[in-house]
Amino acid sequence: MEADFLISLLQIIAIDILLGGDNAIVIALASRNLPEHQRNKAIFIGTGLAIIVRIILTILVVYLLKIPLLYLTGGVLLIYIAYQLLVHDENGNNIKPGMSLISAIRTIVVADIAMGLDNVLAIAGASHGSVQLVVIGLIISVPIIIWGSKAILHMMERFSILIYIGAGILAYTAAGMICSEKELQPLFLSSPHIKSAFSIIIVIGVIAAGVLSKSGRTGKH
């Protein structure tokens, strides 16, 4: 049981770091016009509030996923998010810098909620209904995102394989959510090989679709 907890925790941290890199850029943009002594305040207060809001949202999603067919729906949405991660093109950032401490904090919190919906869904799926996992995972991963975001984004730009690994983790989480759907459990519990094969097919399918989509775009240019 401890091994399962640790694996799920590492999965949550990996997902949040993978999907949260842009959030740190938002924090930097929102606070860049503030005086130095207020900038750190905006970052700490804004990030602290964002963590609290995200924990609440994720816990709500964890409980919502207990409704029939929501694990299936969440899994399908997460497959789409994993695919979008591979084919997404950056079009710049429209976050306006805050001119006061309060406006910068508000921008950080609002932008984090808007940009963090994919994180919330992915983490809720990886937690398997454990609120403790959600809280611990976010508390560990969010500071890593804030202080290490530039290094993480630089590594992703330099080593594109990390994006594919990340999409694979998301796709694997999505497959796990679909397999956890009560309506489908008789099928997956009848043989462990069916569950393993399904997860492999989803992971390979997402990565292959992303590669084909990107190569198609490159061909057009």
Buried (B, 14 or more C-beta within 10 A) or exposed (E): EEEEBEEBBBBBBBBBBBBBBBBBBBBBBBBEBBEEEBBEBBBEBBBBBBBEBBBEBBBEBBEEBEEEEBBBBBBEBBBBBBBBBBBEEEEEEEBEBBEEBEBBBBBBBBBBBEBBBBBBBBBBBBBBBBEEBBBBBBEBBBEBBBEBBEEBBEEBEEEEEBBBBBBBBBBBBBBBBBBBBEEBEEEBEEEEEEBEEBBEEBBEBBBEBBEEBBEEEEEEE
